[in-house]
């Protein structure tokens, strides 16, 4: 399997594998991965990423769409109907590592492909101090 992702509670492992003949997203209990296997995607799946709350799993399907699958049960693991969120055309996609992440407020962070775009460097000063302030505010 590719790109394993541990659920925020540490009890589930999501990954992408071609064990069915096509690359799909699966979830297994962790650390006892041999106890069960749940197929989460049905139209291909790459780079699973858990929602920070653990209530959803996101991945990119074979048509390069971002898909959300709600997690509705943990014992046993159950998901609700998947939902296509948006096309990832124009963004970097890799089967080996996620090229996106999901913030606590549900926003996605992605890397856009831009032909001929100038790339720059962003410098953040006093990053640790700002991080400490933000963490203290929680």
N, CA, C and O atoms as a GROMACS GRO file, in nm:
protein
  552
    1UNK      N    1   0.081  -0.118   0.000
    1UNK     CA    2   0.000   0.000   0.000
    1UNK      C    3   0.086   0.125   0.000
    1UNK      O    4   0.202   0.124   0.042
    2UNK      N    5   0.027   0.233  -0.048
    2UNK     CA    6   0.096   0.362  -0.054
    2UNK      C    7   0.032   0.460   0.042
    2UNK      O    8  -0.087   0.451   0.073
    3UNK      N    9   0.110   0.552   0.087
    3UNK     CA   10   0.068   0.668   0.164
    3UNK      C   11  -0.019   0.632   0.283
    3UNK      O   12  -0.136   0.668   0.287
    4UNK      N   13   0.036   0.560   0.380
    4UNK     CA   14  -0.043   0.530   0.500
    4UNK      C   15  -0.071   0.657   0.579
    4UNK      O   16   0.014   0.746   0.589
    5UNK      N   17  -0.191   0.664   0.637
    5UNK     CA   18  -0.232   0.780   0.718
    5UNK      C   19  -0.302   0.728   0.842
    5UNK      O   20  -0.402   0.657   0.832
    6UNK      N   21  -0.251   0.762   0.958
    6UNK     CA   22  -0.309   0.717   1.085
    6UNK      C   23  -0.421   0.813   1.127
    6UNK      O   24  -0.404   0.935   1.124
    7UNK      N   25  -0.534   0.756   1.165
    7UNK     CA   26  -0.649   0.832   1.214
    7UNK      C   27  -0.606   0.912   1.338
    7UNK      O   28  -0.519   0.866   1.412
    8UNK      N   29  -0.663   1.030   1.362
    8UNK     CA   30  -0.625   1.109   1.478
    8UNK      C   31  -0.635   1.035   1.612
    8UNK      O   32  -0.562   1.069   1.706
    9UNK      N   33  -0.723   0.935   1.624
    9UNK     CA   34  -0.730   0.861   1.751
    9UNK      C   35  -0.626   0.750   1.760
    9UNK      O   36  -0.612   0.686   1.864
   10UNK      N   37  -0.552   0.726   1.650
   10UNK     CA   38  -0.447   0.626   1.649
   10UNK      C   39  -0.493   0.483   1.630
   10UNK      O   40  -0.411   0.392   1.636
   11UNK      N   41  -0.623   0.461   1.605
   11UNK     CA   42  -0.675   0.324   1.596
   11UNK      C   43  -0.708   0.277   1.455
   11UNK      O   44  -0.749   0.163   1.436
   12UNK      N   45  -0.690   0.363   1.355
   12UNK     CA   46  -0.723   0.327   1.217
   12UNK      C   47  -0.613   0.372   1.123
   12UNK      O   48  -0.550   0.475   1.144
   13UNK      N   49  -0.591   0.292   1.018
   13UNK     CA   50  -0.489   0.321   0.918
   13UNK      C   51  -0.557   0.326   0.781
   13UNK      O   52  -0.618   0.228   0.738
   14UNK      N   53  -0.546   0.439   0.713
   14UNK     CA   54  -0.597   0.453   0.576
   14UNK      C   55  -0.476   0.445   0.483
   14UNK      O   56  -0.367   0.491   0.517
   15UNK      N   57  -0.496   0.387   0.366
   15UNK     CA   58  -0.388   0.374   0.268
   15UNK      C   59  -0.446   0.353   0.130
   15UNK      O   60  -0.565   0.324   0.116
   16UNK      N   61  -0.363   0.368   0.029
   16UNK     CA   62  -0.403   0.344  -0.109
   16UNK      C   63  -0.331   0.219  -0.156
   16UNK      O   64  -0.211   0.202  -0.131
   17UNK      N   65  -0.403   0.130  -0.225
   17UNK     CA   66  -0.344   0.005  -0.272
   17UNK      C   67  -0.413  -0.042  -0.398
   17UNK      O   68  -0.530  -0.010  -0.422
   18UNK      N   69  -0.340  -0.118  -0.480
   18UNK     CA   70  -0.400  -0.177  -0.599
   18UNK      C   71  -0.432  -0.324  -0.576
   18UNK      O   72  -0.436  -0.402  -0.672
   19UNK      N   73  -0.455  -0.365  -0.452
   19UNK     CA   74  -0.481  -0.505  -0.420
   19UNK      C   75  -0.607  -0.559  -0.485
   19UNK      O   76  -0.623  -0.681  -0.495
   20UNK      N   77  -0.698  -0.473  -0.530
   20UNK     CA   78  -0.820  -0.518  -0.599
   20UNK      C   79  -0.804  -0.513  -0.750
   20UNK      O   80  -0.897  -0.547  -0.824
   21UNK      N   81  -0.686  -0.471  -0.798
   21UNK     CA   82  -0.663  -0.458  -0.942
   21UNK      C   83  -0.663  -0.314  -0.988
   21UNK      O   84  -0.616  -0.283  -1.097
   22UNK      N   85  -0.714  -0.225  -0.905
   22UNK     CA   86  -0.714  -0.082  -0.932
   22UNK      C   87  -0.681  -0.011  -0.801
   22UNK      O   88  -0.719  -0.057  -0.694
   23UNK      N   89  -0.610   0.100  -0.809
   23UNK     CA   90  -0.573   0.172  -0.687
   23UNK      C   91  -0.698   0.229  -0.621
   23UNK      O   92  -0.770   0.310  -0.680
   24UNK      N   93  -0.722   0.185  -0.497
   24UNK     CA   94  -0.837   0.229  -0.417
   24UNK      C   95  -0.788   0.266  -0.277
   24UNK      O   96  -0.673   0.238  -0.242
   25UNK      N   97  -0.875   0.328  -0.198
   25UNK     CA   98  -0.843   0.364  -0.060
   25UNK      C   99  -0.909   0.264   0.033
   25UNK      O  100  -1.027   0.231   0.018
   26UNK      N  101  -0.831   0.215   0.130
   26UNK     CA  102  -0.877   0.118   0.228
   26UNK      C  103  -0.848   0.170   0.369
   26UNK      O  104  -0.762   0.256   0.389
   27UNK      N  105  -0.921   0.117   0.465
   27UNK     CA  106  -0.896   0.145   0.606
   27UNK      C  107  -0.887   0.012   0.678
   27UNK      O  108  -0.966  -0.080   0.654
   28UNK      N  109  -0.789   0.002   0.769
   28UNK     CA  110  -0.771  -0.117   0.853
   28UNK      C  111  -0.753  -0.072   0.998
   28UNK      O  112  -0.708   0.040   1.024
   29UNK      N  113  -0.789  -0.160   1.092
   29UNK     CA  114  -0.762  -0.126   1.232
   29UNK      C  115  -0.611  -0.119   1.254
   29UNK      O  116  -0.534  -0.188   1.187
   30UNK      N  117  -0.570  -0.036   1.348
   30UNK     CA  118  -0.427  -0.021   1.376
   30UNK      C  119  -0.405  -0.034   1.525
   30UNK      O  120  -0.478   0.030   1.602
   31UNK      N  121  -0.310  -0.110   1.572
   31UNK     CA  122  -0.201  -0.174   1.497
   31UNK      C  123  -0.233  -0.313   1.444
   31UNK      O  124  -0.150  -0.372   1.376
   32UNK      N  125  -0.350  -0.368   1.472
   32UNK     CA  126  -0.385  -0.504   1.428
   32UNK      C  127  -0.443  -0.502   1.287
   32UNK      O  128  -0.561  -0.530   1.269
   33UNK      N  129  -0.361  -0.469   1.189
   33UNK     CA  130  -0.408  -0.448   1.052
   33UNK      C  131  -0.466  -0.573   0.988
   33UNK      O  132  -0.541  -0.563   0.891
   34UNK      N  133  -0.434  -0.690   1.039
   34UNK     CA  134  -0.486  -0.814   0.982
   34UNK      C  135  -0.627  -0.848   1.026
   34UNK      O  136  -0.686  -0.944   0.976
   35UNK      N  137  -0.683  -0.772   1.121
   35UNK     CA  138  -0.815  -0.804   1.174
   35UNK      C  139  -0.930  -0.771   1.080
   35UNK      O  140  -1.032  -0.840   1.083
   36UNK      N  141  -0.917  -0.669   0.997
   36UNK     CA  142  -1.026  -0.629   0.908
   36UNK      C  143  -0.970  -0.540   0.798
   36UNK      O  144  -0.860  -0.487   0.809
   37UNK      N  145  -1.050  -0.524   0.692
   37UNK     CA  146  -1.015  -0.432   0.584
   37UNK      C  147  -1.146  -0.376   0.529
   37UNK      O  148  -1.240  -0.450   0.501
   38UNK      N  149  -1.150  -0.244   0.515
   38UNK     CA  150  -1.270  -0.176   0.464
   38UNK      C  151  -1.230  -0.095   0.342
   38UNK      O  152  -1.141  -0.011   0.349
   39UNK      N  153  -1.296  -0.120   0.229
   39UNK     CA  154  -1.270  -0.040   0.109
   39UNK      C  155  -1.354   0.086   0.118
   39UNK      O  156  -1.476   0.079   0.133
   40UNK      N  157  -1.288   0.202   0.109
   40UNK     CA  158  -1.355   0.330   0.125
   40UNK      C  159  -1.392   0.391  -0.009
   40UNK      O  160  -1.499   0.449  -0.023
   41UNK      N  161  -1.304   0.379  -0.108
   41UNK     CA  162  -1.330   0.438  -0.239
   41UNK      C  163  -1.394   0.336  -0.331
   41UNK      O  164  -1.383   0.215  -0.310
   42UNK      N  165  -1.463   0.386  -0.435
   42UNK     CA  166  -1.524   0.295  -0.532
   42UNK      C  167  -1.490   0.332  -0.676
   42UNK      O  168  -1.517   0.255  -0.769
   43UNK      N  169  -1.431   0.451  -0.696
   43UNK     CA  170  -1.396   0.496  -0.831
   43UNK      C  171  -1.248   0.536  -0.834
   43UNK      O  172  -1.211   0.638  -0.891
   44UNK      N  173  -1.165   0.452  -0.772
   44UNK     CA  174  -1.023   0.483  -0.762
   44UNK      C  175  -0.997   0.573  -0.645
   44UNK      O  176  -1.084   0.648  -0.601
   45UNK      N  177  -0.873   0.565  -0.592
   45UNK     CA  178  -0.841   0.651  -0.479
   45UNK      C  179  -0.693   0.659  -0.452
   45UNK      O  180  -0.622   0.559  -0.454
   46UNK      N  181  -0.647   0.782  -0.427
   46UNK     CA  182  -0.507   0.810  -0.396
   46UNK      C  183  -0.498   0.900  -0.274
   46UNK      O  184  -0.592   0.973  -0.242
   47UNK      N  185  -0.386   0.894  -0.207
   47UNK     CA  186  -0.343   0.985  -0.100
   47UNK      C  187  -0.452   1.018   0.002
   47UNK      O  188  -0.498   1.132   0.009
   48UNK      N  189  -0.494   0.920   0.080
   48UNK     CA  190  -0.594   0.950   0.183
   48UNK      C  191  -0.537   1.042   0.291
   48UNK      O  192  -0.422   1.028   0.332
   49UNK      N  193  -0.620   1.136   0.334
   49UNK     CA  194  -0.586   1.228   0.443
   49UNK      C  195  -0.708   1.238   0.534
   49UNK      O  196  -0.819   1.263   0.488
   50UNK      N  197  -0.687   1.216   0.664
   50UNK     CA  198  -0.796   1.226   0.760
   50UNK      C  199  -0.826   1.372   0.791
   50UNK      O  200  -0.736   1.456   0.797
   51UNK      N  201  -0.953   1.401   0.810
   51UNK     CA  202  -0.995   1.528   0.866
   51UNK      C  203  -0.933   1.537   1.006
   51UNK      O  204  -0.927   1.436   1.076
   52UNK      N  205  -0.887   1.654   1.049
   52UNK     CA  206  -0.825   1.664   1.182
   52UNK      C  207  -0.913   1.613   1.296
   52UNK      O  208  -0.861   1.568   1.398
   53UNK      N  209  -1.045   1.620   1.280
   53UNK     CA  210  -1.136   1.569   1.384
   53UNK      C  211  -1.153   1.418   1.375
   53UNK      O  212  -1.200   1.356   1.470
   54UNK      N  213  -1.116   1.360   1.262
   54UNK     CA  214  -1.134   1.217   1.242
   54UNK      C  215  -1.271   1.178   1.193
   54UNK      O  216  -1.301   1.060   1.180
   55UNK      N  217  -1.357   1.276   1.164
   55UNK     CA  218  -1.493   1.247   1.120
   55UNK      C  219  -1.508   1.233   0.970
   55UNK      O  220  -1.619   1.209   0.921
   56UNK      N  221  -1.399   1.247   0.896
   56UNK     CA  222  -1.405   1.232   0.750
   56UNK      C  223  -1.268   1.190   0.699
   56UNK      O  224  -1.165   1.213   0.762
   57UNK      N  225  -1.270   1.127   0.582
   57UNK     CA  226  -1.148   1.089   0.512
   57UNK      C  227  -1.156   1.152   0.373
   57UNK      O  228  -1.259   1.143   0.306
   58UNK      N  229  -1.047   1.215   0.330
   58UNK     CA  230  -1.041   1.278   0.199
   58UNK      C  231  -0.940   1.204   0.113
   58UNK      O  232  -0.838   1.156   0.162
   59UNK      N  233  -0.969   1.195  -0.016
   59UNK     CA  234  -0.875   1.136  -0.110
   59UNK      C  235  -0.907   1.187  -0.250
   59UNK      O  236  -1.008   1.254  -0.272
   60UNK      N  237  -0.819   1.156  -0.344
   60UNK     CA  238  -0.838   1.197  -0.483
   60UNK      C  239  -0.876   1.073  -0.562
   60UNK      O  240  -0.804   0.972  -0.558
   61UNK      N  241  -0.988   1.079  -0.636
   61UNK     CA  242  -1.034   0.962  -0.711
   61UNK      C  243  -0.964   0.954  -0.847
   61UNK      O  244  -0.882   1.040  -0.880
   62UNK      N  245  -0.998   0.852  -0.925
   62UNK     CA  246  -0.932   0.828  -1.054
   62UNK      C  247  -0.959   0.940  -1.155
   62UNK      O  248  -0.880   0.959  -1.247
   63UNK      N  249  -1.069   1.015  -1.138
   63UNK     CA  250  -1.100   1.128  -1.226
   63UNK      C  251  -1.038   1.258  -1.176
   63UNK      O  252  -1.068   1.366  -1.226
   64UNK      N  253  -0.949   1.247  -1.075
   64UNK     CA  254  -0.879   1.361  -1.016
   64UNK      C  255  -0.972   1.460  -0.947
   64UNK      O  256  -0.953   1.581  -0.955
   65UNK      N  257  -1.074   1.406  -0.879
   65UNK     CA  258  -1.163   1.487  -0.797
   65UNK      C  259  -1.129   1.464  -0.651
   65UNK      O  260  -1.091   1.354  -0.612
   66UNK      N  261  -1.144   1.569  -0.569
   66UNK     CA  262  -1.132   1.554  -0.425
   66UNK      C  263  -1.263   1.495  -0.374
   66UNK      O  264  -1.371   1.546  -0.404
   67UNK      N  265  -1.252   1.388  -0.298
   67UNK     CA  266  -1.369   1.317  -0.247
   67UNK      C  267  -1.365   1.319  -0.094
   67UNK      O  268  -1.260   1.301  -0.033
   68UNK      N  269  -1.482   1.340  -0.035
   68UNK     CA  270  -1.497   1.335   0.110
   68UNK      C  271  -1.585   1.215   0.145
   68UNK      O  272  -1.691   1.195   0.085
   69UNK      N  273  -1.539   1.135   0.241
   69UNK     CA  274  -1.618   1.023   0.291
   69UNK      C  275  -1.635   1.044   0.441
   69UNK      O  276  -1.537   1.040   0.516
   70UNK      N  277  -1.759   1.065   0.487
   70UNK     CA  278  -1.781   1.084   0.631
   70UNK      C  279  -1.763   0.951   0.706
   70UNK      O  280  -1.803   0.846   0.657
   71UNK      N  281  -1.703   0.958   0.823
   71UNK     CA  282  -1.690   0.841   0.910
   71UNK      C  283  -1.805   0.848   1.009
   71UNK      O  284  -1.816   0.942   1.087
   72UNK      N  285  -1.893   0.746   1.004
   72UNK     CA  286  -2.013   0.748   1.088
   72UNK      C  287  -2.009   0.646   1.200
   72UNK      O  288  -2.098   0.643   1.285
   73UNK      N  289  -1.907   0.562   1.201
   73UNK     CA  290  -1.895   0.462   1.307
   73UNK      C  291  -1.753   0.412   1.320
   73UNK      O  292  -1.680   0.405   1.222
   74UNK      N  293  -1.715   0.378   1.443
   74UNK     CA  294  -1.579   0.329   1.468
   74UNK      C  295  -1.575   0.184   1.514
   74UNK      O  296  -1.471   0.120   1.503
   75UNK      N  297  -1.684   0.130   1.564
   75UNK     CA  298  -1.683  -0.008   1.613
   75UNK      C  299  -1.811  -0.078   1.570
   75UNK      O  300  -1.906  -0.080   1.649
   76UNK      N  301  -1.819  -0.134   1.453
   76UNK     CA  302  -1.713  -0.142   1.353
   76UNK      C  303  -1.701  -0.012   1.272
   76UNK      O  304  -1.786   0.077   1.281
   77UNK      N  305  -1.596  -0.005   1.194
   77UNK     CA  306  -1.571   0.112   1.110
   77UNK      C  307  -1.681   0.120   1.004
   77UNK      O  308  -1.707   0.023   0.933
   78UNK      N  309  -1.746   0.237   0.994
   78UNK     CA  310  -1.851   0.257   0.894
   78UNK      C  311  -1.838   0.396   0.835
   78UNK      O  312  -1.802   0.492   0.904
   79UNK      N  313  -1.870   0.406   0.707
   79UNK     CA  314  -1.866   0.536   0.639
   79UNK      C  315  -2.004   0.565   0.581
   79UNK      O  316  -2.084   0.475   0.556
   80UNK      N  317  -2.029   0.695   0.560
   80UNK     CA  318  -2.150   0.738   0.493
   80UNK      C  319  -2.123   0.751   0.343
   80UNK      O  320  -2.015   0.715   0.296
   81UNK      N  321  -2.219   0.803   0.269
   81UNK     CA  322  -2.201   0.819   0.124
   81UNK      C  323  -2.090   0.919   0.093
   81UNK      O  324  -2.079   1.024   0.157
   82UNK      N  325  -2.009   0.885  -0.006
   82UNK     CA  326  -1.901   0.975  -0.047
   82UNK      C  327  -1.959   1.095  -0.122
   82UNK      O  328  -2.069   1.089  -0.176
   83UNK      N  329  -1.881   1.202  -0.122
   83UNK     CA  330  -1.925   1.326  -0.188
   83UNK      C  331  -1.807   1.385  -0.262
   83UNK      O  332  -1.700   1.406  -0.205
   84UNK      N  333  -1.826   1.411  -0.392
   84UNK     CA  334  -1.722   1.478  -0.471
   84UNK      C  335  -1.726   1.626  -0.437
   84UNK      O  336  -1.830   1.691  -0.448
   85UNK      N  337  -1.609   1.680  -0.396
   85UNK     CA  338  -1.604   1.820  -0.354
   85UNK      C  339  -1.565   1.914  -0.466
   85UNK      O  340  -1.632   2.015  -0.489
   86UNK      N  341  -1.456   1.882  -0.539
   86UNK     CA  342  -1.410   1.969  -0.647
   86UNK      C  343  -1.304   1.896  -0.728
   86UNK      O  344  -1.248   1.795  -0.684
   87UNK      N  345  -1.279   1.947  -0.847
   87UNK     CA  346  -1.174   1.892  -0.934
   87UNK      C  347  -1.038   1.938  -0.885
   87UNK      O  348  -1.022   2.053  -0.844
   88UNK      N  349  -0.941   1.849  -0.889
   88UNK     CA  350  -0.805   1.886  -0.852
   88UNK      C  351  -0.720   1.918  -0.975
   88UNK      O  352  -0.598   1.930  -0.965
   89UNK      N  353  -0.785   1.931  -1.090
   89UNK     CA  354  -0.714   1.969  -1.212
   89UNK      C  355  -0.646   2.104  -1.186
   89UNK      O  356  -0.709   2.198  -1.138
   90UNK      N  357  -0.520   2.112  -1.219
   90UNK     CA  358  -0.446   2.235  -1.196
   90UNK      C  359  -0.367   2.234  -1.066
   90UNK      O  360  -0.297   2.330  -1.034
   91UNK      N  361  -0.378   2.124  -0.988
   91UNK     CA  362  -0.303   2.110  -0.864
   91UNK      C  363  -0.211   1.988  -0.874
   91UNK      O  364  -0.239   1.894  -0.948
   92UNK      N  365  -0.103   1.990  -0.799
   92UNK     CA  366  -0.012   1.876  -0.798
   92UNK      C  367  -0.077   1.758  -0.729
   92UNK      O  368  -0.140   1.773  -0.624
   93UNK      N  369  -0.060   1.639  -0.788
   93UNK     CA  370  -0.113   1.515  -0.733
   93UNK      C  371  -0.001   1.412  -0.740
   93UNK      O  372   0.069   1.401  -0.841
   94UNK      N  373   0.016   1.336  -0.633
   94UNK     CA  374   0.116   1.230  -0.630
   94UNK      C  375   0.056   1.110  -0.557
   94UNK      O  376  -0.005   1.127  -0.452
   95UNK      N  377   0.074   0.987  -0.612
   95UNK     CA  378   0.025   0.870  -0.541
   95UNK      C  379   0.111   0.834  -0.419
   95UNK      O  380   0.069   0.755  -0.335
   96UNK      N  381   0.229   0.892  -0.410
   96UNK     CA  382   0.324   0.854  -0.306
   96UNK      C  383   0.318   0.941  -0.181
   96UNK      O  384   0.354   0.896  -0.072
   97UNK      N  385   0.273   1.063  -0.195
   97UNK     CA  386   0.262   1.152  -0.080
   97UNK      C  387   0.152   1.253  -0.109
   97UNK      O  388   0.134   1.293  -0.224
   98UNK      N  389   0.079   1.294  -0.006
   98UNK     CA  390  -0.029   1.389  -0.032
   98UNK      C  391   0.027   1.524  -0.070
   98UNK      O  392   0.125   1.571  -0.013
   99UNK      N  393  -0.035   1.584  -0.165
   99UNK     CA  394   0.000   1.719  -0.207
   99UNK      C  395  -0.104   1.817  -0.154
   99UNK      O  396  -0.117   1.928  -0.204
  100UNK      N  397  -0.177   1.774  -0.050
  100UNK     CA  398  -0.277   1.860   0.011
  100UNK      C  399  -0.288   1.825   0.159
  100UNK      O  400  -0.243   1.719   0.203
  101UNK      N  401  -0.349   1.916   0.233
  101UNK     CA  402  -0.382   1.890   0.373
  101UNK      C  403  -0.512   1.962   0.404
  101UNK      O  404  -0.556   2.049   0.329
  102UNK      N  405  -0.573   1.925   0.517
  102UNK     CA  406  -0.701   1.982   0.556
  102UNK      C  407  -0.683   2.050   0.692
  102UNK      O  408  -0.635   1.989   0.787
  103UNK      N  409  -0.722   2.176   0.698
  103UNK     CA  410  -0.714   2.251   0.824
  103UNK      C  411  -0.832   2.216   0.913
  103UNK      O  412  -0.931   2.160   0.867
  104UNK      N  413  -0.823   2.250   1.040
  104UNK     CA  414  -0.931   2.222   1.136
  104UNK      C  415  -1.063   2.286   1.096
  104UNK      O  416  -1.170   2.234   1.129
  105UNK      N  417  -1.056   2.399   1.026
  105UNK     CA  418  -1.180   2.467   0.986
  105UNK      C  419  -1.234   2.418   0.852
  105UNK      O  420  -1.329   2.475   0.799
  106UNK      N  421  -1.174   2.312   0.796
  106UNK     CA  422  -1.224   2.253   0.673
  106UNK      C  423  -1.163   2.307   0.545
  106UNK      O  424  -1.194   2.258   0.437
  107UNK      N  425  -1.075   2.407   0.555
  107UNK     CA  426  -1.011   2.460   0.435
  107UNK      C  427  -0.902   2.363   0.389
  107UNK      O  428  -0.838   2.296   0.470
  108UNK      N  429  -0.881   2.357   0.257
  108UNK     CA  430  -0.777   2.273   0.199
  108UNK      C  431  -0.656   2.358   0.165
  108UNK      O  432  -0.668   2.473   0.122
  109UNK      N  433  -0.539   2.300   0.186
  109UNK     CA  434  -0.414   2.362   0.144
  109UNK      C  435  -0.360   2.274   0.033
  109UNK      O  436  -0.337   2.154   0.053
  110UNK      N  437  -0.340   2.333  -0.085
  110UNK     CA  438  -0.296   2.257  -0.202
  110UNK      C  439  -0.190   2.335  -0.276
  110UNK      O  440  -0.175   2.456  -0.259
  111UNK      N  441  -0.116   2.265  -0.360
  111UNK     CA  442  -0.011   2.327  -0.440
  111UNK      C  443  -0.062   2.338  -0.583
  111UNK      O  444  -0.088   2.237  -0.649
  112UNK      N  445  -0.075   2.461  -0.631
  112UNK     CA  446  -0.128   2.485  -0.764
  112UNK      C  447  -0.017   2.474  -0.868
  112UNK      O  448   0.095   2.522  -0.847
  113UNK      N  449  -0.049   2.411  -0.981
  113UNK     CA  450   0.044   2.407  -1.096
  113UNK      C  451   0.015   2.530  -1.181
  113UNK      O  452  -0.099   2.551  -1.223
  114UNK      N  453   0.116   2.609  -1.205
  114UNK     CA  454   0.100   2.726  -1.290
  114UNK      C  455   0.212   2.729  -1.391
  114UNK      O  456   0.329   2.744  -1.355
  115UNK      N  457   0.177   2.714  -1.516
  115UNK     CA  458   0.276   2.715  -1.622
  115UNK      C  459   0.330   2.856  -1.638
  115UNK      O  460   0.254   2.952  -1.654
  116UNK      N  461   0.462   2.868  -1.634
  116UNK     CA  462   0.526   2.997  -1.656
  116UNK      C  463   0.516   3.092  -1.539
  116UNK      O  464   0.555   3.208  -1.551
  117UNK      N  465   0.466   3.046  -1.425
  117UNK     CA  466   0.451   3.136  -1.311
  117UNK      C  467   0.586   3.158  -1.244
  117UNK      O  468   0.672   3.069  -1.241
  118UNK      N  469   0.603   3.277  -1.192
  118UNK     CA  470   0.722   3.306  -1.113
  118UNK      C  471   0.702   3.246  -0.975
  118UNK      O  472   0.595   3.258  -0.915
  119UNK      N  473   0.806   3.184  -0.924
  119UNK     CA  474   0.800   3.128  -0.790
  119UNK      C  475   0.882   3.215  -0.698
  119UNK      O  476   0.991   3.258  -0.733
  120UNK      N  477   0.830   3.240  -0.583
  120UNK     CA  478   0.901   3.324  -0.487
  120UNK      C  479   0.916   3.253  -0.355
  120UNK      O  480   0.862   3.144  -0.334
  121UNK      N  481   0.988   3.314  -0.268
  121UNK     CA  482   1.009   3.262  -0.134
  121UNK      C  483   0.934   3.351  -0.037
  121UNK      O  484   0.940   3.473  -0.047
  122UNK      N  485   0.864   3.288   0.056
  122UNK     CA  486   0.792   3.363   0.158
  122UNK      C  487   0.867   3.346   0.289
  122UNK      O  488   0.894   3.233   0.331
  123UNK      N  489   0.901   3.455   0.352
  123UNK     CA  490   0.970   3.451   0.480
  123UNK      C  491   0.873   3.490   0.590
  123UNK      O  492   0.806   3.593   0.580
  124UNK      N  493   0.865   3.409   0.693
  124UNK     CA  494   0.780   3.439   0.807
  124UNK      C  495   0.871   3.466   0.925
  124UNK      O  496   0.944   3.377   0.970
  125UNK      N  497   0.868   3.587   0.976
  125UNK     CA  498   0.952   3.626   1.087
  125UNK      C  499   0.879   3.602   1.218
  125UNK      O  500   0.756   3.615   1.225
  126UNK      N  501   0.952   3.568   1.319
  126UNK     CA  502   0.897   3.541   1.452
  126UNK      C  503   0.792   3.430   1.450
  126UNK      O  504   0.692   3.437   1.520
  127UNK      N  505   0.817   3.330   1.368
  127UNK     CA  506   0.723   3.220   1.350
  127UNK      C  507   0.694   3.149   1.482
  127UNK      O  508   0.578   3.124   1.515
  128UNK      N  509   0.798   3.117   1.559
  128UNK     CA  510   0.777   3.044   1.684
  128UNK      C  511   0.694   3.125   1.783
  128UNK      O  512   0.609   3.070   1.854
  129UNK      N  513   0.719   3.256   1.789
  129UNK     CA  514   0.643   3.341   1.879
  129UNK      C  515   0.496   3.344   1.837
  129UNK      O  516   0.407   3.335   1.922
  130UNK      N  517   0.470   3.357   1.708
  130UNK     CA  518   0.332   3.359   1.659
  130UNK      C  519   0.266   3.224   1.686
  130UNK      O  520   0.149   3.219   1.724
  131UNK      N  521   0.338   3.117   1.666
  131UNK     CA  522   0.284   2.984   1.692
  131UNK      C  523   0.248   2.968   1.839
  131UNK      O  524   0.142   2.916   1.871
  132UNK      N  525   0.335   3.012   1.928
  132UNK     CA  526   0.308   3.004   2.072
  132UNK      C  527   0.182   3.082   2.108
  132UNK      O  528   0.100   3.035   2.187
  133UNK      N  529   0.166   3.203   2.051
  133UNK     CA  530   0.048   3.284   2.079
  133UNK      C  531  -0.079   3.216   2.031
  133UNK      O  532  -0.181   3.215   2.100
  134UNK      N  533  -0.072   3.158   1.911
  134UNK     CA  534  -0.191   3.090   1.857
  134UNK      C  535  -0.225   2.965   1.938
  134UNK      O  536  -0.343   2.937   1.960
  135UNK      N  537  -0.126   2.892   1.983
  135UNK     CA  538  -0.152   2.772   2.062
  135UNK      C  539  -0.207   2.809   2.200
  135UNK      O  540  -0.292   2.738   2.254
  136UNK      N  541  -0.159   2.920   2.257
  136UNK     CA  542  -0.208   2.965   2.386
  136UNK      C  543  -0.353   3.010   2.378
  136UNK      O  544  -0.427   2.999   2.476
  137UNK      N  545  -0.393   3.060   2.264
  137UNK     CA  546  -0.531   3.108   2.245
  137UNK      C  547  -0.631   2.993   2.237
  137UNK      O  548  -0.751   3.014   2.254
  138UNK      N  549  -0.583   2.873   2.212
  138UNK     CA  550  -0.674   2.758   2.203
  138UNK      C  551  -0.715   2.721   2.338
  138UNK      O  552  -0.792   2.626   2.356
   0.00000   0.00000   0.00000
